[in-house]
Amino acid sequence: MTAENVFSIANIIALAGWLILIVMGRHRWAHTLVTGVILPLLLTALYTAILVIHWTESEGGFSSLAGVQALFSNQWLLLAGWVHYLAFDLFVGSWEVRDAQQHRIPRWAMIPCLILTFLFGPAGLLLYAMVRTLALRRMTLPELRNHA
């Protein structure tokens, strides 16, 4: 199997997870089991296998930007980096959904956060942090007025 084939399979797994999370994310089985555990662990296993098999095939490392560039000049290690992103971003999206449910943040407010997390990882998490902050302030202001 080529790196390109594995790339396609990993992308399909991640895309399936994001579709489940966005469409069925309010169902506990979806965000807790499927996108919060099963699919991220499947991607993590793939990531680990790629590293174990291909780690010694490239020069480079993590001590400098040039070292990272040299490390990722190997297509298999570049693929490992990509799968790393896929696994962690899906895990973060699942956490966002669980946290939003706990704080009763509306589903419509979550969809842009999830899409941005899917496409641009940390930018989506930043958007969710802003949405969460606004939602929690709005929810707690009446409580503060009642106790004043």
C-alpha positions as CSV (number, residue, x, y, z in Angstrom):
1,M,0.0,0.0,0.0
2,T,1.3,3.4,-0.9
3,A,1.5,6.5,1.3
4,E,-1.1,8.1,-1.0
5,N,-3.5,5.1,-0.4
6,V,-3.1,5.4,3.3
7,F,-3.6,9.2,3.1
8,S,-6.9,8.6,1.3
9,I,-8.1,6.0,3.9
10,A,-7.1,8.3,6.8
11,N,-9.0,11.2,5.3
12,I,-12.1,9.1,4.7
13,I,-12.0,7.9,8.4
14,A,-11.6,11.5,9.6
15,L,-14.3,12.9,7.3
16,A,-16.7,10.2,8.5
17,G,-16.0,11.1,12.1
18,W,-16.6,14.8,11.4
19,L,-19.9,14.1,9.6
20,I,-21.0,12.0,12.5
21,L,-20.0,14.7,15.0
22,I,-21.7,17.5,13.1
23,V,-24.9,15.6,12.2
24,M,-25.2,13.3,15.2
25,G,-23.1,15.1,17.7
26,R,-25.9,15.5,20.3
27,H,-26.2,11.7,20.6
28,R,-24.0,10.5,23.4
29,W,-22.7,7.5,21.4
30,A,-21.5,9.8,18.7
31,H,-19.3,12.3,20.5
32,T,-18.3,10.0,23.4
33,L,-17.7,6.7,21.7
34,V,-17.3,7.1,18.0
35,T,-15.6,10.4,17.5
36,G,-14.2,10.8,21.0
37,V,-12.6,7.3,21.4
38,I,-12.9,4.8,18.5
39,L,-12.0,6.9,15.5
40,P,-9.2,9.0,17.2
41,L,-7.7,5.8,18.5
42,L,-7.9,4.2,15.1
43,L,-6.1,7.2,13.6
44,T,-3.6,7.1,16.5
45,A,-2.8,3.4,15.9
46,L,-2.2,4.3,12.2
47,Y,0.0,7.1,13.2
48,T,2.0,4.9,15.6
49,A,2.4,2.2,12.9
50,I,3.7,4.6,10.4
51,L,6.2,6.0,12.9
52,V,7.4,2.5,13.9
53,I,7.9,1.4,10.3
54,H,9.3,4.6,8.8
55,W,11.0,6.6,11.6
56,T,14.5,5.7,10.6
57,E,14.1,6.5,6.9
58,S,14.6,10.2,7.3
59,E,17.1,12.6,8.7
60,G,15.9,15.6,10.7
61,G,14.2,16.1,14.0
62,F,12.4,18.6,16.1
63,S,15.2,20.9,17.3
64,S,14.9,23.4,14.5
65,L,12.6,24.3,11.6
66,A,15.1,23.0,9.1
67,G,15.2,19.7,11.0
68,V,11.4,19.5,10.9
69,Q,11.5,20.2,7.2
70,A,14.0,17.5,6.6
71,L,12.0,15.0,8.7
72,F,8.9,15.7,6.7
73,S,10.7,15.4,3.4
74,N,9.9,11.7,3.8
75,Q,6.3,11.2,2.5
76,W,5.6,8.6,5.2
77,L,6.6,10.8,8.0
78,L,4.7,13.7,6.4
79,L,1.7,11.4,6.4
80,A,2.3,10.6,10.0
81,G,2.2,14.3,10.8
82,W,-1.1,14.6,8.8
83,V,-2.7,11.7,10.6
84,H,-1.6,13.3,13.9
85,Y,-3.6,16.4,13.0
86,L,-6.6,14.3,12.0
87,A,-6.7,12.4,15.2
88,F,-6.2,15.3,17.5
89,D,-8.5,17.7,15.7
90,L,-11.3,15.1,15.8
91,F,-10.6,14.5,19.5
92,V,-10.8,18.2,20.2
93,G,-14.1,18.5,18.2
94,S,-15.6,15.8,20.3
95,W,-14.5,17.6,23.5
96,E,-16.1,20.8,22.2
97,V,-19.4,19.0,21.7
98,R,-19.3,17.4,25.1
99,D,-18.4,20.7,26.8
100,A,-21.1,22.5,24.8
101,Q,-23.7,20.0,25.9
102,Q,-22.6,20.3,29.5
103,H,-23.0,24.1,29.3
104,R,-26.1,24.1,27.2
105,I,-24.5,25.9,24.3
106,P,-26.9,25.8,21.3
107,R,-26.2,23.4,18.5
108,W,-26.4,26.1,15.9
109,A,-23.5,27.9,17.7
110,M,-21.4,24.8,17.6
111,I,-21.6,24.1,13.8
112,P,-19.2,26.9,12.8
113,C,-16.8,25.9,15.6
114,L,-16.8,22.3,14.5
115,I,-16.3,23.2,10.8
116,L,-13.5,25.5,11.6
117,T,-11.9,22.9,14.0
118,F,-12.1,20.4,11.1
119,L,-10.5,22.7,8.6
120,F,-8.1,24.7,10.7
121,G,-7.8,22.9,14.1
122,P,-6.6,25.6,16.6
123,A,-8.6,28.4,14.9
124,G,-11.8,26.3,15.5
125,L,-10.8,25.8,19.2
126,L,-10.3,29.5,19.5
127,L,-13.7,30.2,18.1
128,Y,-15.3,27.7,20.4
129,A,-13.5,29.3,23.4
130,M,-15.0,32.7,22.3
131,V,-18.5,31.2,21.8
132,R,-18.2,29.4,25.2
133,T,-17.1,32.6,27.0
134,L,-20.0,34.6,25.5
135,A,-22.6,31.8,26.3
136,L,-21.4,31.4,29.9
137,R,-21.4,35.1,30.5
138,R,-24.9,35.4,29.1
139,M,-26.1,32.5,31.2
140,T,-24.6,33.7,34.4
141,L,-25.6,37.4,34.2
142,P,-29.2,36.8,35.3
143,E,-28.0,34.6,38.2
144,L,-25.7,37.4,39.3
145,R,-28.5,39.9,39.3
146,N,-30.7,37.7,41.4
147,H,-28.0,37.5,44.1
148,A,-27.1,41.1,44.1
